[in-house]
Each structure stands twice: as structure tokens, then as C-alpha cells.
């Protein structure tokens, strides 16, 4: 009997070396663990300043959750069709061709994945400074350092104790994942359970023991909850700008598809993991913000003498989670929240590091990345991809440019989410008889709704004064990948399979 080209859903990578070590529980914890980082404990302060009312703060979080769930339900069909290493890169390649897939992989490597890893690692170091002051942000004078002025602000290049800690975290987690997917998924599942439990505890305490009558009256009293009653153009733009924070906090839920070749029964477990993981985090995020509003007033004063007086919008360094913990736990609240965020960011970065290298593996197998990244080591993981990822992440840590890059990339991330769901419609038409173990719930209406919502937010980011420069820069980064694609394909032909 002869064989033909692989049908959608087959996984040649798995038979060639990847270890199917992830259960449904592990895959779900990968989704949730990557989503929950430091954002939920910080971004509500800036969001509150932009929208100006408790109602609209919660509305933006609910809208973000609905978008995330709709996207995950659509991705479930693609993941079940193509449970291969690389995930979203493969979906785009199969639906829109190699150029679109490369542009996604290019942007992912340059900033989406590596920039997020760098930012989360530095967030880890910042909160470590709460309990270990030696982890300071000041640059070492004995190490070469200087400042570059850019349109988005100064960039400080150099080495500091904080950045040393960030580098140590990146390389420690890279080393763990070089040892095998079982080691990586053990760290992921363990830390995700721990931080999910901590977030649930914060929610429970905020809604019960930590409830504050002053905050409740200020946030939910007559005339205080609703805020603006008319959706003017300026206010819609403000809502879009506020959504940057919640979207960043809810991003990377798609990373489980990158490691699809290592999931047991992926045709069943990937759609379930996407739905369960995003659903769990969405509920927790909305409840966490309700808890914040039960503990702290939204509006405070910048020079308030107490945490309660400062409120959410003027929380010190925007650390809303820490401010809420100080009200609940007293003086020890800062240390309690710092430990919770250390656990959260460590687990988040492990998932990002584990999954990112699988995209570079798929790109290398197509001749669109360094060839070595398309090989597995003796532990059956893409070692070269992990090391290359860690090297570029380290450079971003040392330059300090990651904060600007992350602002740039939200627009690009939304754009690729939209293209991927459009790809679902293309594949339904191009391959109507292909095996689809799971079909997107509510097709075509819910996937179409996701496209409208995500494209609408992306358009707002493109025109809003607060985000226009970053959105254009993100778009520019994607477009730079077009000549890179043709140069790379010309110089490094795809391997013969």
C-alpha cells in the first residue's frame, strides 16, 4: 500500500521525535499560565484613568474576555485540523501561504514572544526588589552604558542588578526546557496551579474580608458607577486605548497551539484546553477587578496619605494588586503580593519559553529560519531554537527596549489574530471535505463577530492619539519582514522532504 501527502490533522513531527507528554490538564495550565503574568495586578490603574468609571473599567475587561473566548473557539478548529509544532504559524501557512506565515513568525521572534519574555523577566526582578532590595534598577557604572533618545522616549542601554536577575530567570527556564518537555510542563503546571490559587484567594478576600464601605460607596454609589452616558468619538478612542492593557494581560492564549505536537490526543484536547484555559482566566480577571473595586475607590488623589486615599488610579507605580493586598493584609500586604507576582511571572515565562521555540522549529523546517532550529536534541526538544530565543531575549533585556516594543506589538498581534480567523473561512472553502474533529461553535457568526471586534479594536489603536505611533511602528515591523522573507527564501532554499 502506498501513502499520499499527509492529511490535515496528521503530525509528522510527533512521529519524528517530539514526545507527547502533555495531558489535557497540562495543556489547559499552559493556556492559563501564559495568560496570567503581571498585567492583571498592574494595568487596571491606567485603564481606570482612561475610562474614568468603574462600569467602563469592567466593561473593557468583559469585552476583552469575550474577544479572547471567541478567538479561542475559532482556533480550536484549526488546532484540531493541524496539531503540529508551530501552531498558528502552520494555520497561516496552510490558509494564506508562506509569506503570511513568515511575517507572523518574524514578528513573533523579533518582539511578540521574546519581548514579552524580557518584559515579564524584568517584572519578576522588579517585584523581587520588594523583598530583596539588592535587585535594583540602577545601571552598573563599571559596565558600558549610555542613553539613546527615541521618539517613544529614552532607551537606557546597560546592565543593572535588576537586569541580571532577569537574565538569570530567562536562562534558568531555558535550561529547564532544554532538559525535556516533561520538565518544562511540570514547572508550568505546578506554578500555574499555585498562581491561580493565589489569584482566587485575592478575589475571595477582596469580595469578603477586604470589602471597604468607603470604596464601595465611591465606586457603586448613586451616580458613581456609570460614568459617561454618551459614546462620543473621543470616548470610544479612550476605550480602545484602555483595551491595550487588558488585551496584553489576556494575550498569548494561542501559545498552546505552538506545542500541539506534544499534546496527548490533540484533536480533542487542544480545543478543550483553549476553551477551558481562556474561560478560567476571563472569569478570574473580571472577578479580580470587581474585588479591586470592593477594596479601593477608583478615583484617588496623587498625594493621598494612605493606600485607600490614593485609590486604583493613583496606586503607587500602578501596582493595584499590591495596593489591594495592603488594605487586606496591612503592612505585610506588599510582601505577600510580591511573592504572588514572583510565582505568577516565573510560571508565565516558562510557558512562553517552552512554546516559542516550537514556532522557530516549524519555520526552520520550511527553510525560513536558522536550519539548526529545525532539529531536536537528545531530549527531543528544539534546543537551538530555545538558545537562539534566549540570546535575542537577553539583548532586549540589556537594551531596555522591551517596554517600547511591547507597546508597538499589540496592533500587530491583533492583526495576526484576525488573519488567522479569516484563514478558518478560507480553509472551510478550500478544504470542505477535510477532517475536522472539532468545528468552531457558532460558525460562521461567532468567528465573524471575533473578526469584527478584533479588527475594530485594531482600527481604534491605529487612529487613537494615545496609541497611533505604537500601532504604526508595529505595522512597520511587520512590513519590514516582507523583504526579509524574499531574501531568506532566496539564500536558504527550503529543505526537500
C-alpha positions in Angstrom: 0.0 0.0 0.0 1.3 3.5 -0.9 0.9 6.7 1.1 0.0 10.1 -0.1 0.6 13.6 1.3 -0.4 14.0 4.9 -4.0 14.9 5.6 -4.9 17.8 7.9 -4.5 16.6 11.5 -1.6 14.2 11.0 1.6 15.1 12.9 4.7 14.0 11.2 6.7 15.9 13.8 5.4 13.7 16.6 6.4 10.5 14.8 9.8 12.1 14.0 10.8 12.8 17.6 8.5 15.1 19.7 7.3 13.5 22.9 3.6 13.6 23.6 3.9 14.4 27.2 1.1 17.0 27.8 -2.3 15.9 29.1 -5.5 18.0 28.9 -4.6 19.3 32.3 -1.1 20.3 31.2 -2.4 22.0 28.1 -5.0 23.9 30.0 -2.5 25.0 32.5 -0.2 26.2 29.6 -3.0 28.4 28.3 -3.9 29.8 31.7 -0.3 30.0 32.9 0.9 32.1 30.0 -2.0 34.4 30.2 -1.6 35.2 33.9 1.5 37.2 34.3 1.9 40.6 36.0 -0.6 42.5 33.9 -3.7 41.8 36.0 -2.0 43.2 39.0 -1.0 46.5 37.3 -2.9 47.6 34.2 -6.2 48.5 35.8 -4.7 51.7 37.1 -4.0 53.2 33.7 -7.2 51.7 32.3 -9.2 53.4 35.1 -7.5 56.8 34.3 -8.5 56.4 30.6 -12.2 55.3 31.0 -13.0 57.2 34.2 -15.7 55.0 35.7 -16.0 51.6 37.4 -18.6 50.5 34.9 -16.4 51.1 31.8 -13.4 49.6 33.5 -15.3 46.3 34.0 -16.9 46.7 30.5 -13.4 46.8 28.8 -12.4 43.7 30.8 -15.6 41.8 29.8 -15.2 42.8 26.1 -11.6 41.6 26.2 -12.7 38.3 27.7 -15.5 37.8 25.1 -13.0 38.5 22.3 -10.5 36.1 23.8 -13.1 33.3 24.2 -14.4 33.8 20.6 -10.9 33.7 19.3 -10.1 30.5 21.2 -13.2 28.8 20.0 -12.3 29.6 16.4 -8.6 28.5 16.9 -9.9 25.2 18.3 -11.0 24.0 14.9 -7.6 24.9 13.3 -5.7 23.3 16.1 -7.6 20.1 15.8 -7.0 20.1 12.0 -3.3 20.8 12.3 -1.9 19.5 15.6 1.6 20.2 14.6 4.6 22.1 16.1 4.3 25.7 15.3 0.5 26.1 15.7 -0.6 29.5 14.5 2.3 29.7 12.1 1.1 26.4 10.5 -2.5 27.7 10.3 -1.5 30.8 8.4 0.8 28.8 6.1 -2.0 26.4 5.2 -4.6 29.1 4.7 -2.7 32.1 3.3 0.6 30.8 2.2 4.3 31.0 3.4 4.6 34.8 3.2 1.9 35.5 5.8 3.1 32.7 8.0 6.7 34.1 7.8 5.5 37.6 8.7 3.9 36.1 11.8 6.9 34.1 12.8 9.2 37.1 12.1 7.2 39.4 14.3 6.9 36.7 17.0 10.6 36.2 17.2 11.5 39.9 17.0 9.2 41.1 19.7 5.9 39.3 20.4 7.5 36.3 22.1 11.0 37.5 23.0 9.8 41.0 24.0 7.2 39.5 26.3 9.7 37.1 27.9 12.1 40.1 28.5 9.3 42.3 30.0 8.0 39.5 32.2 11.5 38.7 33.4 12.2 42.3 34.3 8.8 42.4 36.1 9.9 39.4 38.1 13.1 41.3 39.0 11.2 44.4 40.0 8.9 42.6 42.4 11.9 40.6 43.7 13.2 44.0 44.8 10.3 44.4 47.2 11.7 41.5 49.3 15.3 41.7 48.2 16.3 45.4 47.7 19.6 44.4 46.1 17.7 43.8 42.9 17.8 47.5 42.0 17.1 49.2 38.6 20.2 51.5 38.6 22.8 50.7 35.9 26.2 49.5 36.9 28.7 52.3 36.3 31.5 49.8 35.6 29.6 48.3 32.7 29.3 50.2 29.3 26.1 52.1 29.4 24.5 55.1 27.7 21.1 56.5 26.7 19.6 56.8 23.3 16.8 59.3 22.7 13.9 58.0 20.5 10.5 59.2 19.5 8.9 56.9 22.1 11.3 58.0 24.9 14.8 57.4 26.2 16.3 53.9 26.0 18.9 53.1 28.6 21.4 50.6 27.5 23.5 48.8 30.1 23.5 46.3 32.9 21.9 46.6 36.3 21.1 44.2 39.2 17.5 44.1 38.0 18.6 43.1 34.5 21.0 40.5 35.9 18.1 38.9 37.7 16.0 39.0 34.5 18.8 37.3 32.5 19.2 34.7 35.2 15.5 33.8 35.1 15.5 33.6 31.2 18.5 31.3 31.2 17.3 29.1 34.1 14.0 28.5 32.4 15.7 27.9 29.1 18.0 25.3 30.7 14.9 23.6 32.3 13.2 23.4 29.0 16.4 22.1 27.3 16.1 19.1 29.6 12.8 18.0 28.0 9.2 18.8 27.7 8.3 16.8 30.8 10.5 19.0 32.9 9.0 22.1 31.2 5.4 21.1 31.6 6.0 20.1 35.3 7.2 23.6 36.1 4.3 25.1 34.1 1.5 23.1 35.7 2.9 23.5 39.2 3.3 27.3 39.0 0.0 27.8 37.2 -1.9 25.9 39.9 -0.1 28.0 42.6 -0.7 31.4 41.0 -4.3 30.6 40.0 -4.9 29.7 43.6 -3.3 32.9 44.8 -5.5 35.0 42.4 -8.6 33.1 43.5 -7.6 33.9 47.2 -7.2 37.6 46.3 -10.7 37.6 44.7 -12.3 35.8 47.7 -10.7 38.1 50.3 -11.4 41.2 48.2 -15.1 40.3 48.0 -15.4 39.3 51.7 -12.9 40.2 54.3 -11.4 43.1 52.4 -14.6 44.8 51.4 -14.4 48.5 52.3 -17.5 50.6 52.7 -15.8 53.8 51.5 -14.6 52.2 48.3 -18.0 50.5 47.7 -19.8 53.8 48.1 -17.3 55.6 45.9 -17.5 53.0 43.1 -21.0 51.7 43.3 -23.0 54.6 44.9 -25.6 56.6 43.1 -24.1 58.5 40.1 -20.6 57.0 40.6 -20.7 53.6 38.8 -21.9 54.5 35.3 -19.6 57.4 34.2 -20.1 58.9 30.7 -23.5 58.2 29.3 -22.7 59.0 25.7 -20.3 57.1 23.5 -18.6 60.1 21.8 -15.8 59.6 19.3 -13.2 60.7 21.8 -14.5 58.3 24.5 -14.5 55.4 22.1 -10.9 56.1 21.3 -10.2 56.2 25.1 -11.9 52.8 25.5 -9.7 51.4 22.7 -6.6 52.8 24.3 -7.7 51.3 27.7 -8.1 47.9 26.0 -4.4 47.7 25.3 -3.8 46.9 29.0 -6.5 44.2 29.2 -5.5 42.7 25.8 -1.9 42.5 26.8 -2.9 40.8 30.1 -5.0 38.3 28.2 -2.6 37.7 25.3 -0.6 34.6 24.4 -3.5 32.2 24.9 -2.7 30.8 21.4 0.7 29.5 22.6 -0.6 26.1 23.4 -1.0 25.5 19.6 2.7 26.0 19.2 3.3 22.9 21.2 0.5 20.9 19.7 2.8 18.0 18.6 3.5 17.3 22.3 -0.2 17.1 23.5 -1.9 13.8 24.0 -5.0 13.3 21.7 -4.6 16.8 20.4 -7.7 16.7 18.2 -9.8 16.6 21.4 -7.5 18.2 24.0 -6.4 21.3 22.1 -9.9 22.7 21.5 -10.8 21.9 25.1 -7.6 23.4 26.6 -8.2 26.6 24.6 -11.8 26.9 25.8 -11.2 25.9 29.4 -8.0 28.0 29.8 -9.3 31.2 28.4 -12.7 30.8 30.1 -11.0 30.3 33.5 -8.7 33.3 33.1 -11.5 35.6 31.8 -13.7 34.8 34.8 -10.8 35.4 37.2 -9.8 38.7 35.6 -13.3 40.1 35.8 -13.7 39.0 39.4 -10.3 40.4 40.3 -11.4 43.8 39.1 -14.6 43.6 40.9 -12.6 42.7 44.0 -10.3 45.7 43.4 -13.4 48.0 43.2 -14.7 46.5 46.5 -11.4 47.3 48.3 -10.2 50.6 46.7 -12.0 53.6 45.2 -11.4 54.0 41.5 -10.5 57.7 41.9 -8.0 58.8 44.4 -5.6 61.7 44.9 -2.0 61.5 43.8 -0.7 62.7 47.2 -3.0 60.7 49.3 -1.7 59.8 52.7 -3.0 56.3 52.6 -3.4 53.5 50.1 -7.2 53.9 50.3 -6.9 57.6 49.6 -4.8 57.0 46.5 -7.2 54.5 45.1 -6.8 52.5 41.9 -5.9 55.3 39.5 -3.1 56.6 41.8 -1.8 53.3 43.1 2.0 53.5 43.6 3.7 52.6 40.3 0.2 51.4 39.2 0.6 48.3 41.5 -3.2 47.9 42.0 -2.9 44.3 43.3 -0.3 45.4 45.8 -2.5 48.3 47.0 -5.4 46.0 47.4 -3.3 43.5 49.4 -2.1 46.3 51.7 -5.7 47.1 52.5 -6.5 43.4 53.2 -3.3 42.3 54.9 -1.9 45.6 56.3 1.8 46.3 56.2 2.7 42.8 55.1 0.4 43.0 52.1 3.2 44.4 49.9 5.4 41.4 50.5 2.5 38.9 50.1 1.6 40.3 46.7 5.3 40.5 45.7 5.6 36.7 46.3 2.4 36.0 44.4 3.6 38.0 41.4 7.0 36.3 41.5 5.2 32.9 41.2 3.0 34.3 38.5 5.7 35.8 36.3 8.0 32.8 36.7 5.3 30.4 35.5 4.3 32.8 32.7 7.8 33.0 31.3 8.3 29.2 31.5 5.3 28.7 29.2 6.4 31.5 26.8 9.9 30.0 26.6 8.6 26.4 26.1 6.2 27.3 23.3 8.1 29.9 21.3 10.8 27.6 20.2 8.3 25.3 18.5 7.4 28.1 16.1 11.0 28.6 15.1 11.3 24.8 14.6 8.4 24.9 12.1 9.9 27.9 10.3 13.3 26.2 10.1 11.6 23.1 8.7 10.3 25.3 5.9 13.6 26.9 5.3 12.6 30.2 6.8 14.7 30.2 10.0 18.1 29.1 11.0 18.3 25.4 9.9 19.7 24.2 13.2 16.5 25.4 14.9 14.6 22.7 13.0 16.4 19.8 14.8 15.6 18.1 18.1 18.3 17.3 20.7 18.7 14.1 22.6 15.9 15.2 24.9 13.6 15.6 21.8 13.2 19.3 22.1 14.3 22.1 19.7 17.4 23.1 21.6 18.8 25.5 19.0 15.5 27.4 18.9 15.5 27.7 22.7 19.0 29.0 22.8 18.5 31.5 19.9 15.4 32.7 21.6 17.2 33.2 24.9 20.0 35.1 23.2 17.8 37.6 21.5 15.7 38.0 24.7 18.9 38.7 26.6 19.7 41.5 24.1 16.3 43.0 24.6 16.8 42.9 28.4 20.2 44.6 28.2 18.9 47.4 25.8 15.8 48.0 27.9 13.8 48.5 24.7 11.3 45.8 25.5 8.7 48.2 27.1 8.5 50.2 23.9 8.4 47.1 21.7 5.6 45.6 23.7 3.5 48.8 23.2 4.2 48.5 19.4 3.2 44.9 19.1 -0.4 44.9 20.4 -1.7 46.2 17.0 0.4 43.6 15.1 -0.8 40.8 17.4 -4.5 41.7 16.8 -3.9 41.8 13.1 -2.5 38.3 13.0 -5.3 37.0 15.2 -7.8 38.5 12.6 -5.9 37.0 9.7 -5.8 33.6 11.4 -9.6 33.5 11.9 -10.1 34.7 8.3 -8.0 31.7 7.5 -10.6 29.5 9.1 -13.1 30.7 6.5 -10.6 30.2 3.7 -9.9 26.6 4.8 -13.7 25.8 5.0 -13.9 26.8 1.4 -10.6 25.4 0.1 -10.8 22.1 2.0 -14.5 21.4 2.6 -14.1 17.7 3.0 -11.0 17.8 5.3 -11.3 16.0 8.6 -12.5 18.4 11.3 -12.6 16.7 14.7 -13.9 19.9 16.2 -15.9 22.5 14.4 -15.9 26.1 15.6 -19.0 26.8 17.8 -21.4 29.3 16.1 -19.7 29.2 12.7 -19.8 31.5 10.8 -21.4 34.0 13.1 -19.2 33.9 16.2 -15.9 33.7 14.2 -17.1 36.6 12.1 -18.0 38.5 15.3 -14.5 38.0 16.5 -13.1 39.4 13.3 -15.3 42.5 13.6 -14.4 43.1 17.2 -10.7 42.5 16.9 -10.4 44.5 13.7 -12.4 47.3 15.3 -10.1 47.5 18.3 -7.0 47.4 15.9 -8.5 50.2 13.9 -9.1 52.3 17.0 -5.5 51.7 18.1 -4.4 52.9 14.6 -6.3 56.2 14.9 -6.3 57.0 18.6 -3.8 59.7 19.5 -2.6 57.7 22.6 -1.7 54.6 20.5 -1.3 55.7 16.9 2.6 55.9 17.0 2.9 52.5 18.6 0.4 50.9 16.1 2.2 52.3 13.1 5.5 51.1 14.5 4.1 47.6 15.0 2.8 47.7 11.4 6.2 48.9 10.2 7.9 46.0 12.0 5.6 43.5 10.2 6.2 45.1 6.8 10.0 45.0 7.2 9.5 41.2 7.2 8.4 41.2 3.6 11.9 41.9 2.0 13.4 39.7 4.7 11.2 36.8 3.6 12.3 37.0 -0.1 16.0 37.4 0.8 15.9 34.5 3.2 14.0 32.2 0.8 16.5 33.1 -2.0 19.6 32.4 0.1 18.3 29.4 2.1 16.1 27.2 -0.1 13.5 25.0 1.7 14.7 21.5 2.5 13.4 18.7 0.4 11.0 16.4 2.3 
